[in-house]
Amino acid sequence: MTKLENILVPTDLDENSNHALAYGRELAATYGATLHLFHVVESIWSGSLTVADFPGQMDNYYQQYRQASETGLKNMAKKIKEVEVKTALIEGTPHTEIVRYAREHKIDLIVLATHGRTGLSHMLIGSVAEKVVQMAPCPVITIKHPEHEFVLP
């Protein structure tokens, strides 16, 4: 069996991510691994809007968004006492940055929340989890929100 020394829990700081964090936290405690909390701030410049469309406003909004993300990540890490925690806040495309971070930090396992999108929303938005599973250099465990668990009739 592979030794788990570094476990990555990417988070978008929502409730679904908290469920993945619970699994990652427990696995890190069980194996004595370092828990890496990771958040990607998607660049607002990558969309169809630009600074020229809203001079001054976009940059101010982006700075507030980034600062709120940083605060949320730090608050999440402060609650974890039983294992070593490292945090990282990166700007970019979520699946790309998650995979890059996993490679650069020798991550042994990624624990990732899923949102359960299907149909048109899945086709238009895509699935970060699906892309990470396909591209990751290590095993990936995906965690569904309990409200989305399959229930037998």
TORPA-4810 file (N, C-alpha, C, O; in nm, 3 decimals):
<nodes>
NODE_1_0.084_-0.119_0.000_0.000_0.000_0.000_0.088_0.124_0.000_0.193_0.128_0.065_M
NODE_2_0.045_0.223_-0.072_0.117_0.349_-0.080_0.104_0.425_0.051_-0.003_0.430_0.111_T
NODE_3_0.213_0.483_0.093_0.210_0.565_0.214_0.151_0.701_0.181_0.192_0.765_0.084_K
NODE_4_0.056_0.745_0.261_-0.005_0.876_0.240_0.066_0.978_0.327_0.053_0.977_0.449_L
NODE_5_0.141_1.066_0.263_0.211_1.171_0.336_0.151_1.309_0.312_0.158_1.396_0.398_E
NODE_6_0.091_1.328_0.195_0.032_1.457_0.157_-0.104_1.434_0.095_-0.117_1.366_-0.007_N
NODE_7_-0.206_1.493_0.158_-0.343_1.480_0.109_-0.393_1.620_0.073_-0.384_1.713_0.153_I
NODE_8_-0.444_1.633_-0.048_-0.493_1.761_-0.099_-0.645_1.764_-0.096_-0.712_1.675_-0.148_L
NODE_9_-0.699_1.869_-0.035_-0.843_1.892_-0.038_-0.867_2.028_-0.103_-0.859_2.131_-0.037_V
NODE_10_-0.897_2.028_-0.234_-0.932_2.153_-0.299_-1.070_2.197_-0.247_-1.158_2.114_-0.228_P
NODE_11_-1.087_2.325_-0.226_-1.214_2.373_-0.172_-1.260_2.496_-0.246_-1.180_2.582_-0.283_T
NODE_12_-1.389_2.505_-0.268_-1.445_2.631_-0.318_-1.517_2.703_-0.206_-1.598_2.793_-0.229_D
NODE_13_-1.485_2.661_-0.083_-1.532_2.726_0.040_-1.683_2.719_0.058_-1.742_2.807_0.122_L
NODE_14_-1.746_2.616_0.003_-1.890_2.600_0.021_-1.918_2.473_0.104_-1.826_2.404_0.147_D
NODE_15_-2.045_2.445_0.124_-2.085_2.332_0.208_-2.038_2.198_0.151_-1.997_2.110_0.226_E
NODE_16_-2.044_2.182_0.018_-1.996_2.057_-0.043_-1.850_2.033_-0.009_-1.811_1.920_0.021_N
NODE_17_-1.771_2.138_-0.012_-1.628_2.126_0.020_-1.606_2.084_0.164_-1.510_2.013_0.195_S
NODE_18_-1.695_2.128_0.254_-1.682_2.089_0.394_-1.695_1.938_0.413_-1.630_1.881_0.500_N
NODE_19_-1.778_1.875_0.332_-1.794_1.730_0.341_-1.667_1.660_0.293_-1.625_1.561_0.352_H
NODE_20_-1.606_1.710_0.188_-1.479_1.653_0.141_-1.370_1.677_0.245_-1.285_1.591_0.267_A
NODE_21_-1.372_1.794_0.307_-1.273_1.826_0.409_-1.280_1.728_0.526_-1.177_1.689_0.581_L
NODE_22_-1.400_1.689_0.564_-1.415_1.594_0.675_-1.345_1.463_0.642_-1.278_1.405_0.728_A
NODE_23_-1.359_1.415_0.518_-1.291_1.292_0.477_-1.140_1.313_0.473_-1.065_1.231_0.525_Y
NODE_24_-1.096_1.421_0.412_-0.954_1.449_0.402_-0.888_1.464_0.537_-0.777_1.416_0.560_G
NODE_25_-0.957_1.530_0.625_-0.907_1.552_0.761_-0.891_1.419_0.836_-0.789_1.397_0.902_R
NODE_26_-0.990_1.334_0.826_-0.986_1.204_0.893_-0.876_1.116_0.835_-0.805_1.048_0.909_E
NODE_27_-0.862_1.116_0.703_-0.756_1.038_0.640_-0.618_1.090_0.681_-0.528_1.011_0.708_L
NODE_28_-0.602_1.221_0.684_-0.473_1.280_0.725_-0.440_1.243_0.869_-0.325_1.211_0.899_A
NODE_29_-0.539_1.246_0.957_-0.517_1.210_1.097_-0.482_1.061_1.110_-0.392_1.024_1.186_A
NODE_30_-0.552_0.977_1.036_-0.528_0.833_1.041_-0.388_0.796_0.993_-0.322_0.711_1.053_T
NODE_31_-0.343_0.860_0.886_-0.215_0.824_0.826_-0.100_0.917_0.867_0.014_0.899_0.822_Y
NODE_32_-0.128_1.017_0.950_-0.023_1.110_0.991_0.025_1.196_0.875_0.141_1.237_0.871_G
NODE_33_-0.064_1.224_0.782_-0.029_1.300_0.662_-0.049_1.450_0.683_-0.121_1.493_0.772_A
NODE_34_0.017_1.527_0.599_-0.006_1.671_0.594_-0.129_1.696_0.509_-0.143_1.638_0.402_T
NODE_35_-0.217_1.782_0.556_-0.338_1.818_0.484_-0.315_1.950_0.411_-0.282_2.051_0.473_L
NODE_36_-0.334_1.947_0.281_-0.318_2.068_0.199_-0.457_2.120_0.163_-0.532_2.052_0.092_H
NODE_37_-0.490_2.238_0.210_-0.615_2.304_0.171_-0.583_2.399_0.057_-0.489_2.479_0.066_L
NODE_38_-0.660_2.391_-0.048_-0.625_2.461_-0.171_-0.749_2.525_-0.231_-0.852_2.460_-0.246_F
NODE_39_-0.738_2.652_-0.265_-0.850_2.723_-0.327_-0.800_2.796_-0.452_-0.695_2.858_-0.451_H
NODE_40_-0.878_2.785_-0.558_-0.845_2.855_-0.683_-0.940_2.972_-0.700_-1.062_2.956_-0.700_V
NODE_41_-0.881_3.089_-0.715_-0.959_3.208_-0.747_-0.960_3.218_-0.898_-0.857_3.241_-0.961_V
NODE_42_-1.078_3.200_-0.955_-1.087_3.208_-1.101_-1.070_3.353_-1.143_-1.131_3.444_-1.087_E
NODE_43_-0.987_3.372_-1.243_-0.960_3.506_-1.291_-1.083_3.563_-1.361_-1.140_3.499_-1.450_S
NODE_44_-1.123_3.683_-1.322_-1.237_3.748_-1.388_-1.198_3.798_-1.525_-1.285_3.830_-1.606_I
NODE_45_-1.070_3.804_-1.553_-1.026_3.853_-1.683_-1.040_3.746_-1.790_-1.030_3.775_-1.909_W
NODE_46_-1.065_3.622_-1.749_-1.075_3.515_-1.848_-1.213_3.508_-1.911_-1.231_3.438_-2.011_S
NODE_47_-1.310_3.577_-1.856_-1.445_3.577_-1.912_-1.461_3.678_-2.024_-1.362_3.727_-2.078_G
NODE_48_-1.584_3.709_-2.059_-1.609_3.801_-2.169_-1.600_3.947_-2.125_-1.589_4.036_-2.210_S
NODE_49_-1.605_3.973_-1.994_-1.593_4.109_-1.945_-1.448_4.145_-1.922_-1.367_4.059_-1.887_L
NODE_50_-1.415_4.270_-1.942_-1.278_4.316_-1.921_-1.280_4.442_-1.838_-1.387_4.498_-1.809_T
NODE_51_-1.162_4.487_-1.799_-1.149_4.610_-1.721_-1.209_4.727_-1.798_-1.268_4.818_-1.739_V
NODE_52_-1.194_4.726_-1.929_-1.246_4.836_-2.011_-1.398_4.847_-2.003_-1.453_4.955_-2.022_A
NODE_53_-1.465_4.735_-1.976_-1.611_4.737_-1.967_-1.659_4.808_-1.840_-1.763_4.874_-1.842_D
NODE_54_-1.585_4.794_-1.732_-1.622_4.854_-1.604_-1.496_4.909_-1.536_-1.447_4.850_-1.440_F
NODE_55_-1.444_5.021_-1.584_-1.318_5.072_-1.529_-1.325_5.091_-1.378_-1.419_5.151_-1.326_P
NODE_56_-1.225_5.039_-1.308_-1.216_5.057_-1.164_-1.300_4.960_-1.083_-1.256_4.913_-0.978_G
NODE_57_-1.419_4.930_-1.131_-1.510_4.844_-1.056_-1.464_4.699_-1.054_-1.468_4.634_-0.949_Q
NODE_58_-1.420_4.647_-1.167_-1.381_4.507_-1.176_-1.260_4.477_-1.088_-1.257_4.376_-1.017_M
NODE_59_-1.162_4.565_-1.092_-1.042_4.543_-1.012_-1.076_4.545_-0.864_-1.026_4.463_-0.788_D
NODE_60_-1.162_4.638_-0.821_-1.204_4.648_-0.682_-1.282_4.522_-0.641_-1.259_4.466_-0.533_N
NODE_61_-1.373_4.479_-0.726_-1.451_4.358_-0.698_-1.358_4.237_-0.685_-1.372_4.157_-0.593_Y
NODE_62_-1.265_4.225_-0.779_-1.174_4.111_-0.777_-1.090_4.109_-0.651_-1.071_4.002_-0.592_Y
NODE_63_-1.039_4.222_-0.607_-0.959_4.228_-0.485_-1.041_4.187_-0.363_-0.991_4.118_-0.275_Q
NODE_64_-1.167_4.230_-0.358_-1.256_4.191_-0.247_-1.282_4.040_-0.249_-1.280_3.974_-0.145_Q
NODE_65_-1.305_3.988_-0.367_-1.330_3.845_-0.384_-1.207_3.763_-0.341_-1.220_3.664_-0.270_Y
NODE_66_-1.090_3.806_-0.383_-0.966_3.737_-0.348_-0.942_3.743_-0.197_-0.903_3.644_-0.136_R
NODE_67_-0.965_3.859_-0.137_-0.944_3.875_0.007_-1.043_3.788_0.086_-1.005_3.726_0.185_Q
NODE_68_-1.169_3.784_0.043_-1.268_3.700_0.110_-1.230_3.552_0.098_-1.249_3.476_0.192_A
NODE_69_-1.178_3.513_-0.016_-1.134_3.374_-0.036_-1.017_3.341_0.055_-1.012_3.233_0.114_S
NODE_70_-0.924_3.433_0.065_-0.807_3.412_0.151_-0.848_3.399_0.298_-0.799_3.312_0.369_E
NODE_71_-0.940_3.485_0.341_-0.990_3.481_0.479_-1.064_3.350_0.504_-1.044_3.287_0.608_T
NODE_72_-1.148_3.308_0.410_-1.222_3.182_0.424_-1.130_3.062_0.434_-1.155_2.972_0.514_G
NODE_73_-1.025_3.061_0.355_-0.929_2.950_0.358_-0.854_2.947_0.491_-0.835_2.840_0.549_L
NODE_74_-0.811_3.062_0.538_-0.740_3.069_0.667_-0.831_3.026_0.782_-0.787_2.955_0.873_K
NODE_75_-0.957_3.070_0.779_-1.051_3.031_0.885_-1.076_2.881_0.885_-1.088_2.819_0.990_N
NODE_76_-1.083_2.822_0.767_-1.102_2.678_0.756_-0.982_2.605_0.817_-0.999_2.507_0.890_M
NODE_77_-0.862_2.653_0.787_-0.740_2.589_0.838_-0.727_2.602_0.989_-0.679_2.510_1.055_A
NODE_78_-0.769_2.715_1.046_-0.759_2.738_1.191_-0.838_2.636_1.272_-0.804_2.608_1.386_K
NODE_79_-0.944_2.582_1.214_-1.031_2.488_1.284_-0.971_2.348_1.292_-1.022_2.262_1.364_K
NODE_80_-0.864_2.325_1.220_-0.803_2.191_1.214_-0.682_2.189_1.305_-0.583_2.257_1.280_I
NODE_81_-0.691_2.110_1.411_-0.585_2.105_1.512_-0.507_1.974_1.511_-0.391_1.970_1.553_K
NODE_82_-0.569_1.866_1.463_-0.511_1.733_1.480_-0.404_1.696_1.377_-0.335_1.595_1.394_E
NODE_83_-0.390_1.774_1.270_-0.289_1.744_1.167_-0.222_1.873_1.121_-0.274_1.983_1.141_V
NODE_84_-0.106_1.857_1.058_-0.039_1.973_0.998_-0.119_2.016_0.875_-0.160_1.933_0.794_E
NODE_85_-0.141_2.147_0.864_-0.219_2.200_0.752_-0.136_2.303_0.677_-0.072_2.390_0.736_V
NODE_86_-0.137_2.290_0.545_-0.076_2.390_0.458_-0.187_2.446_0.370_-0.274_2.371_0.324_K
NODE_87_-0.185_2.576_0.347_-0.287_2.638_0.263_-0.221_2.701_0.140_-0.106_2.744_0.144_T
NODE_88_-0.299_2.706_0.033_-0.254_2.772_-0.089_-0.373_2.834_-0.159_-0.479_2.772_-0.172_A
NODE_89_-0.355_2.956_-0.204_-0.456_3.028_-0.282_-0.390_3.064_-0.414_-0.290_3.136_-0.418_L
NODE_90_-0.446_3.015_-0.523_-0.387_3.031_-0.654_-0.492_3.091_-0.748_-0.611_3.064_-0.733_I
NODE_91_-0.447_3.172_-0.843_-0.537_3.225_-0.945_-0.524_3.140_-1.070_-0.413_3.104_-1.111_E
NODE_92_-0.637_3.107_-1.130_-0.632_3.030_-1.254_-0.758_2.952_-1.279_-0.866_2.988_-1.232_G
NODE_93_-0.744_2.844_-1.355_-0.855_2.754_-1.387_-0.849_2.639_-1.288_-0.745_2.574_-1.276_T
NODE_94_-0.960_2.611_-1.217_-0.956_2.514_-1.107_-0.892_2.380_-1.139_-0.797_2.341_-1.070_P
NODE_95_-0.939_2.308_-1.240_-0.884_2.173_-1.261_-0.736_2.178_-1.298_-0.659_2.092_-1.255_H
NODE_96_-0.696_2.275_-1.375_-0.556_2.288_-1.414_-0.467_2.314_-1.294_-0.361_2.252_-1.279_T
NODE_97_-0.509_2.405_-1.207_-0.428_2.442_-1.091_-0.425_2.332_-0.985_-0.324_2.314_-0.917_E
NODE_98_-0.535_2.259_-0.971_-0.538_2.147_-0.876_-0.437_2.041_-0.919_-0.359_1.992_-0.837_I
NODE_99_-0.438_2.005_-1.046_-0.346_1.904_-1.098_-0.202_1.954_-1.089_-0.112_1.878_-1.051_V
NODE_100_-0.179_2.080_-1.123_-0.043_2.135_-1.115_0.008_2.131_-0.970_0.122_2.092_-0.945_R
NODE_101_-0.077_2.173_-0.876_-0.038_2.173_-0.735_-0.007_2.030_-0.689_0.092_2.008_-0.618_Y
NODE_102_-0.089_1.935_-0.728_-0.068_1.795_-0.689_0.068_1.745_-0.738_0.139_1.676_-0.665_A
NODE_103_0.102_1.780_-0.860_0.233_1.737_-0.914_0.348_1.805_-0.841_0.444_1.738_-0.801_R
NODE_104_0.339_1.936_-0.823_0.449_2.013_-0.764_0.473_1.981_-0.617_0.585_1.995_-0.569_E
NODE_105_0.369_1.939_-0.545_0.381_1.915_-0.401_0.377_1.767_-0.363_0.357_1.732_-0.247_H
NODE_106_0.395_1.682_-0.462_0.400_1.537_-0.439_0.281_1.487_-0.356_0.296_1.417_-0.256_K
NODE_107_0.163_1.527_-0.400_0.039_1.487_-0.333_0.014_1.338_-0.359_0.025_1.291_-0.473_I
NODE_108_-0.021_1.266_-0.253_-0.047_1.123_-0.264_-0.194_1.090_-0.288_-0.227_0.983_-0.340_D
NODE_109_-0.283_1.182_-0.250_-0.426_1.159_-0.262_-0.498_1.293_-0.268_-0.466_1.385_-0.192_L
NODE_110_-0.593_1.304_-0.358_-0.679_1.423_-0.367_-0.818_1.382_-0.320_-0.872_1.282_-0.367_I
NODE_111_-0.876_1.459_-0.229_-1.013_1.436_-0.182_-1.094_1.558_-0.228_-1.068_1.670_-0.185_V
NODE_112_-1.191_1.534_-0.316_-1.256_1.641_-0.389_-1.408_1.628_-0.383_-1.464_1.521_-0.407_L
NODE_113_-1.474_1.738_-0.351_-1.620_1.740_-0.349_-1.675_1.746_-0.491_-1.614_1.804_-0.580_A
NODE_114_-1.793_1.685_-0.509_-1.863_1.698_-0.637_-1.991_1.775_-0.614_-2.046_1.774_-0.504_T
NODE_115_-2.038_1.840_-0.718_-2.162_1.918_-0.708_-2.281_1.844_-0.767_-2.395_1.886_-0.749_H
NODE_116_-2.255_1.734_-0.836_-2.365_1.652_-0.889_-2.439_1.715_-1.004_-2.557_1.687_-1.025_G
NODE_117_-2.372_1.800_-1.080_-2.437_1.860_-1.197_-2.458_1.752_-1.303_-2.374_1.664_-1.322_R
NODE_118_-2.571_1.762_-1.372_-2.598_1.668_-1.480_-2.657_1.747_-1.597_-2.685_1.866_-1.586_T
NODE_119_-2.674_1.678_-1.707_-2.740_1.737_-1.822_-2.672_1.861_-1.876_-2.550_1.866_-1.890_G
NODE_120_-2.754_1.963_-1.905_-2.706_2.084_-1.969_-2.605_2.159_-1.883_-2.505_2.208_-1.934_L
NODE_121_-2.631_2.170_-1.752_-2.536_2.244_-1.667_-2.400_2.175_-1.665_-2.297_2.242_-1.662_S
NODE_122_-2.399_2.040_-1.667_-2.272_1.967_-1.671_-2.201_1.993_-1.804_-2.080_2.011_-1.808_H
NODE_123_-2.279_1.994_-1.913_-2.221_2.013_-2.044_-2.165_2.156_-2.059_-2.058_2.174_-2.117_M
NODE_124_-2.237_2.255_-2.007_-2.194_2.394_-2.023_-2.084_2.432_-1.924_-1.986_2.497_-1.962_L
NODE_125_-2.100_2.393_-1.800_-2.005_2.431_-1.696_-1.889_2.333_-1.690_-1.776_2.371_-1.659_I
NODE_126_-1.917_2.206_-1.719_-1.814_2.104_-1.709_-1.803_2.058_-1.565_-1.869_2.111_-1.476_G
NODE_127_-1.720_1.963_-1.544_-1.702_1.910_-1.410_-1.555_1.918_-1.372_-1.470_1.851_-1.432_S
NODE_128_-1.526_2.001_-1.274_-1.389_2.011_-1.224_-1.345_1.874_-1.175_-1.234_1.829_-1.205_V
NODE_129_-1.431_1.807_-1.099_-1.396_1.677_-1.044_-1.363_1.577_-1.155_-1.265_1.503_-1.145_A
NODE_130_-1.443_1.575_-1.259_-1.419_1.482_-1.369_-1.284_1.509_-1.436_-1.210_1.415_-1.467_E
NODE_131_-1.253_1.634_-1.457_-1.125_1.669_-1.521_-1.007_1.635_-1.430_-0.903_1.589_-1.478_K
NODE_132_-1.023_1.658_-1.300_-0.916_1.625_-1.207_-0.893_1.474_-1.204_-0.779_1.430_-1.205_V
NODE_133_-1.000_1.396_-1.200_-0.987_1.250_-1.200_-0.911_1.205_-1.324_-0.825_1.117_-1.315_V
NODE_134_-0.940_1.264_-1.438_-0.874_1.224_-1.563_-0.727_1.266_-1.568_-0.646_1.195_-1.628_Q
NODE_135_-0.692_1.378_-1.507_-0.558_1.435_-1.524_-0.465_1.420_-1.404_-0.344_1.440_-1.417_M
NODE_136_-0.517_1.385_-1.289_-0.438_1.384_-1.166_-0.325_1.282_-1.169_-0.338_1.174_-1.228_A
NODE_137_-0.213_1.318_-1.106_-0.100_1.226_-1.100_-0.110_1.125_-0.985_-0.017_1.048_-0.962_P
NODE_138_-0.223_1.126_-0.914_-0.241_1.040_-0.797_-0.388_1.000_-0.788_-0.471_1.052_-0.864_C
NODE_139_-0.423_0.909_-0.698_-0.564_0.873_-0.681_-0.648_0.992_-0.635_-0.599_1.083_-0.568_P
NODE_140_-0.775_0.989_-0.675_-0.870_1.093_-0.638_-0.993_1.027_-0.578_-1.051_0.935_-0.637_V
NODE_141_-1.033_1.075_-0.462_-1.159_1.031_-0.402_-1.257_1.146_-0.420_-1.228_1.260_-0.383_I
NODE_142_-1.373_1.116_-0.476_-1.476_1.220_-0.491_-1.584_1.197_-0.387_-1.627_1.084_-0.363_T
NODE_143_-1.627_1.306_-0.325_-1.724_1.302_-0.217_-1.849_1.377_-0.260_-1.844_1.495_-0.295_I
NODE_144_-1.962_1.307_-0.256_-2.090_1.371_-0.286_-2.146_1.432_-0.158_-2.124_1.380_-0.049_K
NODE_145_-2.220_1.541_-0.174_-2.292_1.599_-0.061_-2.396_1.498_-0.016_-2.460_1.435_-0.100_H
NODE_146_-2.414_1.480_0.116_-2.510_1.380_0.166_-2.651_1.394_0.109_-2.722_1.294_0.095_P
NODE_147_-2.693_1.514_0.076_-2.827_1.532_0.019_-2.838_1.469_-0.119_-2.948_1.444_-0.167_E
NODE_148_-2.724_1.443_-0.182_-2.724_1.389_-0.316_-2.693_1.240_-0.321_-2.675_1.184_-0.429_H
NODE_149_-2.688_1.176_-0.205_-2.658_1.034_-0.202_-2.774_0.954_-0.260_-2.890_0.993_-0.250_E
NODE_150_-2.740_0.842_-0.321_-2.841_0.754_-0.379_-2.918_0.685_-0.267_-2.858_0.634_-0.172_F
NODE_151_-3.048_0.685_-0.278_-3.134_0.621_-0.178_-3.214_0.512_-0.246_-3.282_0.537_-0.346_V
NODE_152_-3.205_0.390_-0.193_-3.283_0.280_-0.250_-3.431_0.298_-0.220_-3.467_0.344_-0.112_L
NODE_153_-3.518_0.261_-0.315_-3.662_0.275_-0.292_-3.713_0.178_-0.187_-3.832_0.177_-0.156_P
</nodes>
